[in-house]
Amino acid sequence: MSVAKVIELNAASKTSMEDAVKIGLKKCSETVQGIQGAWVNEIKVVTDGSGNVTEWRVNLKVTFLVQ
């Protein structure tokens, strides 16, 4: 029988939402083993005074197997 755990984390990128997800998962994998997937729970952008996106932020729920 397998047991999975879900943790929540935030990540950011100046490039794109996809890049923010990749950055978050890569950092998480440095300490968490057995990552099975992630759910993008929330997306937020930071803008400058002209309404241009300057940073993408994501909230991830990462699922991994408990060993």
C-alpha positions in Angstrom: 0.0 0.0 0.0 1.3 3.5 -0.9 0.8 6.6 1.1 1.0 10.0 -0.6 1.5 13.4 1.0 0.7 16.9 -0.4 2.7 20.0 0.4 1.9 23.5 -0.7 4.6 25.9 -2.0 4.9 29.2 -3.9 7.2 30.0 -6.7 7.9 33.0 -9.0 9.4 33.7 -12.4 9.9 36.9 -14.4 9.5 34.8 -17.6 6.3 32.8 -17.5 3.8 30.8 -15.4 5.3 27.6 -16.8 8.8 28.7 -15.8 7.5 29.5 -12.3 6.1 25.9 -12.0 9.4 24.4 -13.2 11.4 26.5 -10.8 9.1 25.5 -7.9 9.3 21.8 -8.7 13.1 21.8 -9.2 13.7 23.5 -5.9 11.2 21.2 -4.1 13.0 18.1 -5.6 16.2 19.1 -3.9 14.7 18.0 -0.5 11.6 15.9 -1.4 11.9 12.6 -3.2 9.2 10.6 -5.0 7.3 13.6 -6.5 4.4 12.3 -8.4 2.8 15.5 -9.7 1.6 19.0 -8.9 -1.6 21.0 -9.0 -1.4 24.7 -9.9 -3.8 26.0 -7.3 -3.4 29.7 -7.9 -1.8 32.1 -10.4 -0.9 35.7 -9.7 1.0 38.4 -11.6 2.9 41.4 -10.5 2.6 44.4 -12.8 4.3 47.7 -13.3 2.5 51.1 -13.5 1.6 50.5 -17.1 0.0 47.2 -16.6 2.8 45.1 -18.0 3.5 41.8 -16.3 6.8 41.9 -14.4 6.5 38.6 -12.5 4.5 35.4 -12.5 3.7 33.7 -9.2 2.1 30.3 -8.7 0.8 28.4 -5.7 1.5 24.7 -6.1 0.2 21.6 -4.3 2.9 19.0 -4.8 2.1 15.3 -4.3 4.9 12.8 -3.3 5.0 9.2 -2.0 5.9 8.7 1.7 8.7 6.2 2.0 
